[in-house]
Amino acid sequence: MDKGSQSIVVACDGSDQSLSAAKMAADLADATGHPLKLLAVSPYSQTETLVIAGYEQTKVDAAKEQYGRKVFDATKKALGGRADSAEEILLSGDPAHEIIEYIHSNSGTHLVLGRRGYSAVRSLTLGSVSEKIVRHATGPVTVVGP
Protein backbone atom coordinates (compact mmCIF):
# COMPACT_ATOMS: atom_id res chain seq x y z
CA MET A 1 0.00 0.00 0.00
CA ASP A 2 1.33 3.41 -0.98
CA LYS A 3 1.84 5.60 2.08
CA GLY A 4 2.16 8.76 -0.02
CA SER A 5 4.75 11.42 0.50
CA GLN A 6 5.81 11.38 4.14
CA SER A 7 5.82 14.73 5.90
CA ILE A 8 5.53 16.23 9.36
CA VAL A 9 2.80 18.88 9.50
CA VAL A 10 2.35 21.11 12.51
CA ALA A 11 -0.94 22.92 13.09
CA CYS A 12 -0.13 26.52 14.07
CA ASP A 13 -2.30 29.22 15.60
CA GLY A 14 0.29 31.30 17.44
CA SER A 15 -0.68 30.02 20.90
CA ASP A 16 1.97 28.84 23.36
CA GLN A 17 0.79 25.25 22.92
CA SER A 18 1.07 25.41 19.13
CA LEU A 19 4.59 26.80 19.48
CA SER A 20 5.49 23.86 21.76
CA ALA A 21 3.97 21.51 19.18
CA ALA A 22 6.06 23.19 16.46
CA LYS A 23 9.24 22.53 18.44
CA MET A 24 8.33 18.86 18.80
CA ALA A 25 7.40 18.65 15.10
CA ALA A 26 10.77 20.16 14.12
CA ASP A 27 12.55 17.59 16.30
CA LEU A 28 10.52 14.81 14.70
CA ALA A 29 11.26 16.11 11.20
CA ASP A 30 14.99 16.26 12.03
CA ALA A 31 14.94 12.73 13.44
CA THR A 32 13.03 11.18 10.53
CA GLY A 33 14.42 13.27 7.68
CA HIS A 34 10.88 14.14 6.56
CA PRO A 35 10.05 17.70 5.52
CA LEU A 36 8.39 20.01 8.03
CA LYS A 37 5.27 21.84 6.91
CA LEU A 38 3.49 24.61 8.78
CA LEU A 39 -0.31 24.63 8.56
CA ALA A 40 -2.58 27.41 9.76
CA VAL A 41 -6.32 27.81 9.40
CA SER A 42 -7.72 31.30 9.24
CA PRO A 43 -10.82 31.04 11.41
CA TYR A 44 -14.04 31.11 9.44
CA SER A 45 -15.59 33.55 11.90
CA GLN A 46 -13.01 36.21 10.98
CA THR A 47 -13.86 35.84 7.29
CA GLU A 48 -17.60 35.90 8.02
CA THR A 49 -17.22 39.12 9.99
CA LEU A 50 -15.37 40.80 7.14
CA VAL A 51 -17.95 39.69 4.56
CA ILE A 52 -20.88 40.74 6.73
CA ALA A 53 -19.22 44.13 7.27
CA GLY A 54 -19.24 44.59 3.50
CA TYR A 55 -15.55 44.22 2.76
CA GLU A 56 -14.45 43.41 -0.75
CA GLN A 57 -13.05 39.94 -1.41
CA THR A 58 -9.54 41.39 -1.80
CA LYS A 59 -9.74 42.75 1.76
CA VAL A 60 -10.97 39.38 3.03
CA ASP A 61 -8.07 37.66 1.25
CA ALA A 62 -5.64 40.23 2.68
CA ALA A 63 -6.95 39.59 6.22
CA LYS A 64 -6.48 35.84 5.70
CA GLU A 65 -2.92 36.37 4.45
CA GLN A 66 -2.16 38.71 7.35
CA TYR A 67 -3.37 36.09 9.83
CA GLY A 68 -1.23 33.43 8.16
CA ARG A 69 1.86 35.61 8.05
CA LYS A 70 1.50 36.49 11.76
CA VAL A 71 1.13 32.82 12.76
CA PHE A 72 3.90 31.53 10.47
CA ASP A 73 6.33 34.25 11.53
CA ALA A 74 5.69 33.56 15.24
CA THR A 75 6.23 29.85 14.66
CA LYS A 76 9.45 30.36 12.71
CA LYS A 77 10.73 32.73 15.38
CA ALA A 78 10.00 30.15 18.10
CA LEU A 79 11.91 27.55 16.08
CA GLY A 80 14.97 29.78 15.78
CA GLY A 81 15.44 29.38 12.04
CA ARG A 82 14.84 25.63 11.93
CA ALA A 83 11.74 26.12 9.75
CA ASP A 84 12.91 28.88 7.40
CA SER A 85 12.44 26.67 4.36
CA ALA A 86 9.31 24.91 5.62
CA GLU A 87 6.32 24.85 3.31
CA GLU A 88 3.49 27.06 4.56
CA ILE A 89 -0.10 25.91 4.10
CA LEU A 90 -2.83 28.46 4.80
CA LEU A 91 -6.42 27.27 4.82
CA SER A 92 -9.62 29.05 5.75
CA GLY A 93 -12.68 27.82 7.61
CA ASP A 94 -13.41 25.70 10.66
CA PRO A 95 -9.98 24.62 11.96
CA ALA A 96 -10.91 21.02 12.85
CA HIS A 97 -12.73 20.41 9.57
CA GLU A 98 -10.02 21.95 7.41
CA ILE A 99 -7.21 20.04 9.15
CA ILE A 100 -9.10 16.74 8.88
CA GLU A 101 -9.72 17.38 5.17
CA TYR A 102 -6.03 18.16 4.69
CA ILE A 103 -5.01 14.91 6.39
CA HIS A 104 -7.47 12.91 4.28
CA SER A 105 -6.19 14.54 1.07
CA ASN A 106 -2.50 14.15 1.89
CA SER A 107 -1.64 10.58 2.79
CA GLY A 108 1.61 10.16 4.64
CA THR A 109 0.97 13.20 6.82
CA HIS A 110 1.99 12.97 10.47
CA LEU A 111 0.14 15.80 12.17
CA VAL A 112 1.49 17.46 15.32
CA LEU A 113 -0.69 19.93 17.21
CA GLY A 114 -1.14 21.49 20.60
CA ARG A 115 -3.78 20.19 22.97
CA ARG A 116 -5.37 23.60 23.21
CA GLY A 117 -5.10 26.75 21.17
CA TYR A 118 -6.68 30.13 21.69
CA SER A 119 -10.24 28.82 21.92
CA ALA A 120 -10.06 27.17 25.36
CA VAL A 121 -13.46 28.45 26.53
CA ARG A 122 -15.17 27.45 23.28
CA SER A 123 -13.64 23.97 23.51
CA LEU A 124 -15.42 23.37 26.81
CA THR A 125 -18.82 23.69 25.15
CA LEU A 126 -18.22 22.44 21.61
CA GLY A 127 -15.31 20.03 21.97
CA SER A 128 -11.76 20.96 21.25
CA VAL A 129 -10.17 21.06 17.81
CA SER A 130 -7.55 18.52 18.86
CA GLU A 131 -10.22 16.14 20.14
CA LYS A 132 -12.15 16.31 16.85
CA ILE A 133 -9.00 15.76 14.84
CA VAL A 134 -7.87 12.76 16.87
CA ARG A 135 -11.33 11.24 16.56
CA HIS A 136 -11.48 11.60 12.76
CA ALA A 137 -7.86 11.44 11.61
CA THR A 138 -6.84 8.72 9.19
CA GLY A 139 -3.12 8.99 9.91
CA PRO A 140 -0.76 9.52 12.83
CA VAL A 141 -1.46 12.48 15.11
CA THR A 142 0.72 13.66 17.99
CA VAL A 143 -0.98 15.93 20.50
CA VAL A 144 1.42 18.01 22.59
CA GLY A 145 0.25 19.01 26.07
CA PRO A 146 1.39 21.83 28.32
Phi and psi in degrees as GROMACS dihedral restraints (atoms count N, CA, C in turn):
[ dihedral_restraints ]
;  ai    aj    ak    al  type     phi  dphi    fc
    3     4     5     6     1   -75.4    20    10
    4     5     6     7     1   124.6    20    10
    6     7     8     9     1   -87.9    20    10
    7     8     9    10     1    -3.2    20    10
    9    10    11    12     1    75.7    20    10
   10    11    12    13     1  -175.7    20    10
   12    13    14    15     1   -75.4    20    10
   13    14    15    16     1   119.7    20    10
   15    16    17    18     1   -74.8    20    10
   16    17    18    19     1   132.7    20    10
   18    19    20    21     1  -154.1    20    10
   19    20    21    22     1   156.6    20    10
   21    22    23    24     1  -104.3    20    10
   22    23    24    25     1   121.1    20    10
   24    25    26    27     1  -117.9    20    10
   25    26    27    28     1   126.7    20    10
   27    28    29    30     1  -110.0    20    10
   28    29    30    31     1   129.6    20    10
   30    31    32    33     1   -80.9    20    10
   31    32    33    34     1   123.4    20    10
   33    34    35    36     1  -116.5    20    10
   34    35    36    37     1   138.0    20    10
   36    37    38    39     1  -138.5    20    10
   37    38    39    40     1     5.2    20    10
   39    40    41    42     1    88.6    20    10
   40    41    42    43     1    -7.0    20    10
   42    43    44    45     1   -74.0    20    10
   43    44    45    46     1   162.0    20    10
   45    46    47    48     1   -57.5    20    10
   46    47    48    49     1   -40.4    20    10
   48    49    50    51     1   -67.2    20    10
   49    50    51    52     1   -36.3    20    10
   51    52    53    54     1   -71.0    20    10
   52    53    54    55     1   -30.4    20    10
   54    55    56    57     1   -69.8    20    10
   55    56    57    58     1   -37.5    20    10
   57    58    59    60     1   -64.4    20    10
   58    59    60    61     1   -40.6    20    10
   60    61    62    63     1   -63.7    20    10
   61    62    63    64     1   -37.9    20    10
   63    64    65    66     1   -63.8    20    10
   64    65    66    67     1   -39.2    20    10
   66    67    68    69     1   -63.9    20    10
   67    68    69    70     1   -42.1    20    10
   69    70    71    72     1   -67.1    20    10
   70    71    72    73     1   -39.9    20    10
   72    73    74    75     1   -63.3    20    10
   73    74    75    76     1   -39.7    20    10
   75    76    77    78     1   -65.1    20    10
   76    77    78    79     1   -40.2    20    10
   78    79    80    81     1   -62.8    20    10
   79    80    81    82     1   -42.7    20    10
   81    82    83    84     1   -65.0    20    10
   82    83    84    85     1   -41.8    20    10
   84    85    86    87     1   -63.3    20    10
   85    86    87    88     1   -42.8    20    10
   87    88    89    90     1   -61.4    20    10
   88    89    90    91     1   -43.3    20    10
   90    91    92    93     1   -69.7    20    10
   91    92    93    94     1   -34.5    20    10
   93    94    95    96     1   -96.2    20    10
   94    95    96    97     1   -17.6    20    10
   96    97    98    99     1    79.4    20    10
   97    98    99   100     1     7.7    20    10
   99   100   101   102     1   -84.9    20    10
  100   101   102   103     1   150.4    20    10
  102   103   104   105     1   -67.7    20    10
  103   104   105   106     1   148.6    20    10
  105   106   107   108     1   -98.2    20    10
  106   107   108   109     1   131.2    20    10
  108   109   110   111     1  -123.2    20    10
  109   110   111   112     1   139.9    20    10
  111   112   113   114     1  -102.4    20    10
  112   113   114   115     1   129.5    20    10
  114   115   116   117     1  -124.3    20    10
  115   116   117   118     1   128.6    20    10
  117   118   119   120     1  -129.9    20    10
  118   119   120   121     1   148.4    20    10
  120   121   122   123     1  -121.7    20    10
  121   122   123   124     1   114.5    20    10
  123   124   125   126     1   -67.9    20    10
  124   125   126   127     1   120.7    20    10
  126   127   128   129     1   -58.7    20    10
  127   128   129   130     1   135.1    20    10
  129   130   131   132     1   -57.8    20    10
  130   131   132   133     1   -36.1    20    10
  132   133   134   135     1   -61.4    20    10
  133   134   135   136     1   -34.4    20    10
  135   136   137   138     1   -65.1    20    10
  136   137   138   139     1   -43.5    20    10
  138   139   140   141     1   -65.5    20    10
  139   140   141   142     1   -43.4    20    10
  141   142   143   144     1   -57.7    20    10
  142   143   144   145     1   -44.3    20    10
  144   145   146   147     1   -60.5    20    10
  145   146   147   148     1   -43.2    20    10
  147   148   149   150     1   -65.9    20    10
  148   149   150   151     1   -39.9    20    10
  150   151   152   153     1   -68.6    20    10
  151   152   153   154     1   -44.1    20    10
  153   154   155   156     1   -62.3    20    10
  154   155   156   157     1   -36.1    20    10
  156   157   158   159     1   -73.8    20    10
  157   158   159   160     1    -3.5    20    10
  159   160   161   162     1    88.5    20    10
  160   161   162   163     1    19.8    20    10
  162   163   164   165     1   -73.4    20    10
  163   164   165   166     1   148.3    20    10
  165   166   167   168     1   -70.2    20    10
  166   167   168   169     1   157.3    20    10
  168   169   170   171     1   -57.5    20    10
  169   170   171   172     1   -35.4    20    10
  171   172   173   174     1   -63.8    20    10
  172   173   174   175     1   -34.1    20    10
  174   175   176   177     1   -72.2    20    10
  175   176   177   178     1   -36.2    20    10
  177   178   179   180     1   -64.0    20    10
  178   179   180   181     1   -45.7    20    10
  180   181   182   183     1   -62.3    20    10
  181   182   183   184     1   -39.8    20    10
  183   184   185   186     1   -65.0    20    10
  184   185   186   187     1   -38.8    20    10
  186   187   188   189     1   -65.3    20    10
  187   188   189   190     1   -39.7    20    10
  189   190   191   192     1   -62.6    20    10
  190   191   192   193     1   -47.4    20    10
  192   193   194   195     1   -63.2    20    10
  193   194   195   196     1   -38.7    20    10
  195   196   197   198     1   -64.4    20    10
  196   197   198   199     1   -42.2    20    10
  198   199   200   201     1   -59.9    20    10
  199   200   201   202     1   -49.3    20    10
  201   202   203   204     1   -59.5    20    10
  202   203   204   205     1   -45.5    20    10
  204   205   206   207     1   -60.8    20    10
  205   206   207   208     1   -43.7    20    10
  207   208   209   210     1   -61.2    20    10
  208   209   210   211     1   -45.9    20    10
  210   211   212   213     1   -67.8    20    10
  211   212   213   214     1   -47.0    20    10
  213   214   215   216     1   -64.7    20    10
  214   215   216   217     1   -40.7    20    10
  216   217   218   219     1   -64.3    20    10
  217   218   219   220     1   -41.5    20    10
  219   220   221   222     1   -63.8    20    10
  220   221   222   223     1   -39.4    20    10
  222   223   224   225     1   -66.9    20    10
  223   224   225   226     1   -45.5    20    10
  225   226   227   228     1   -64.0    20    10
  226   227   228   229     1   -37.4    20    10
  228   229   230   231     1   -64.0    20    10
  229   230   231   232     1   -42.8    20    10
  231   232   233   234     1   -64.4    20    10
  232   233   234   235     1   -28.2    20    10
  234   235   236   237     1   -88.7    20    10
  235   236   237   238     1    -0.7    20    10
  237   238   239   240     1    57.5    20    10
  238   239   240   241     1    42.3    20    10
  240   241   242   243     1    88.5    20    10
  241   242   243   244     1    -3.8    20    10
  243   244   245   246     1   -70.5    20    10
  244   245   246   247     1   -17.5    20    10
  246   247   248   249     1  -117.7    20    10
  247   248   249   250     1    20.8    20    10
  249   250   251   252     1   -57.7    20    10
  250   251   252   253     1   -34.6    20    10
  252   253   254   255     1  -100.7    20    10
  253   254   255   256     1    10.4    20    10
  255   256   257   258     1   -66.9    20    10
  256   257   258   259     1   141.5    20    10
  258   259   260   261     1   -67.7    20    10
  259   260   261   262     1   139.9    20    10
  261   262   263   264     1  -110.8    20    10
  262   263   264   265     1   128.0    20    10
  264   265   266   267     1  -119.2    20    10
  265   266   267   268     1   117.7    20    10
  267   268   269   270     1  -115.3    20    10
  268   269   270   271     1   117.1    20    10
  270   271   272   273     1  -113.0    20    10
  271   272   273   274     1   171.8    20    10
  273   274   275   276     1  -138.9    20    10
  274   275   276   277     1   136.5    20    10
  276   277   278   279     1   136.1    20    10
  277   278   279   280     1  -155.9    20    10
  279   280   281   282     1   -70.8    20    10
  280   281   282   283     1   121.4    20    10
  282   283   284   285     1   -54.3    20    10
  283   284   285   286     1   -48.2    20    10
  285   286   287   288     1   -61.7    20    10
  286   287   288   289     1   -47.6    20    10
  288   289   290   291     1   -61.2    20    10
  289   290   291   292     1   -46.8    20    10
  291   292   293   294     1   -65.4    20    10
  292   293   294   295     1   -39.9    20    10
  294   295   296   297     1   -68.0    20    10
  295   296   297   298     1   -42.5    20    10
  297   298   299   300     1   -61.0    20    10
  298   299   300   301     1   -44.1    20    10
  300   301   302   303     1   -61.9    20    10
  301   302   303   304     1   -39.9    20    10
  303   304   305   306     1   -61.8    20    10
  304   305   306   307     1   -46.3    20    10
  306   307   308   309     1   -60.7    20    10
  307   308   309   310     1   -44.2    20    10
  309   310   311   312     1   -63.8    20    10
  310   311   312   313     1   -35.1    20    10
  312   313   314   315     1   -83.8    20    10
  313   314   315   316     1   -13.9    20    10
  315   316   317   318     1  -128.4    20    10
  316   317   318   319     1    82.4    20    10
  318   319   320   321     1   -62.5    20    10
  319   320   321   322     1   150.9    20    10
  321   322   323   324     1    89.0    20    10
  322   323   324   325     1     3.8    20    10
  324   325   326   327     1   -82.7    20    10
  325   326   327   328     1   128.2    20    10
  327   328   329   330     1  -106.7    20    10
  328   329   330   331     1   109.9    20    10
  330   331   332   333     1   -88.8    20    10
  331   332   333   334     1   136.2    20    10
  333   334   335   336     1  -123.8    20    10
  334   335   336   337     1   129.8    20    10
  336   337   338   339     1  -149.4    20    10
  337   338   339   340     1   159.7    20    10
  339   340   341   342     1   -76.1    20    10
  340   341   342   343     1   154.3    20    10
  342   343   344   345     1   -65.9    20    10
  343   344   345   346     1   -36.2    20    10
  345   346   347   348     1  -140.1    20    10
  346   347   348   349     1   142.9    20    10
  348   349   350   351     1  -108.5    20    10
  349   350   351   352     1  -139.6    20    10
  351   352   353   354     1   -80.8    20    10
  352   353   354   355     1   -10.5    20    10
  354   355   356   357     1  -102.3    20    10
  355   356   357   358     1    47.3    20    10
  357   358   359   360     1   -60.2    20    10
  358   359   360   361     1   -42.8    20    10
  360   361   362   363     1   -67.5    20    10
  361   362   363   364     1   -44.3    20    10
  363   364   365   366     1   -61.3    20    10
  364   365   366   367     1   -36.1    20    10
  366   367   368   369     1   -65.8    20    10
  367   368   369   370     1   -24.6    20    10
  369   370   371   372     1   -69.3    20    10
  370   371   372   373     1   -29.8    20    10
  372   373   374   375     1   -99.5    20    10
  373   374   375   376     1   -29.9    20    10
  375   376   377   378     1  -111.2    20    10
  376   377   378   379     1    -8.6    20    10
  378   379   380   381     1    93.6    20    10
  379   380   381   382     1   138.9    20    10
  381   382   383   384     1   -77.2    20    10
  382   383   384   385     1   157.4    20    10
  384   385   386   387     1   -60.0    20    10
  385   386   387   388     1   -45.9    20    10
  387   388   389   390     1   -62.3    20    10
  388   389   390   391     1   -38.6    20    10
  390   391   392   393     1   -63.7    20    10
  391   392   393   394     1   -44.1    20    10
  393   394   395   396     1   -63.7    20    10
  394   395   396   397     1   -41.0    20    10
  396   397   398   399     1   -66.2    20    10
  397   398   399   400     1   -46.3    20    10
  399   400   401   402     1   -59.9    20    10
  400   401   402   403     1   -40.3    20    10
  402   403   404   405     1   -65.6    20    10
  403   404   405   406     1   -33.6    20    10
  405   406   407   408     1  -112.6    20    10
  406   407   408   409     1    -1.0    20    10
  408   409   410   411     1   -69.1    20    10
  409   410   411   412     1   146.4    20    10
  411   412   413   414     1  -105.9    20    10
  412   413   414   415     1     0.8    20    10
  414   415   416   417     1  -136.3    20    10
  415   416   417   418     1  -174.3    20    10
  417   418   419   420     1   -68.1    20    10
  418   419   420   421     1   138.3    20    10
  420   421   422   423     1  -133.7    20    10
  421   422   423   424     1   130.7    20    10
  423   424   425   426     1  -113.1    20    10
  424   425   426   427     1   122.0    20    10
  426   427   428   429     1  -104.3    20    10
  427   428   429   430     1   123.6    20    10
  429   430   431   432     1  -100.4    20    10
  430   431   432   433     1   124.2    20    10
  432   433   434   435     1   -90.5    20    10
  433   434   435   436     1  -175.5    20    10
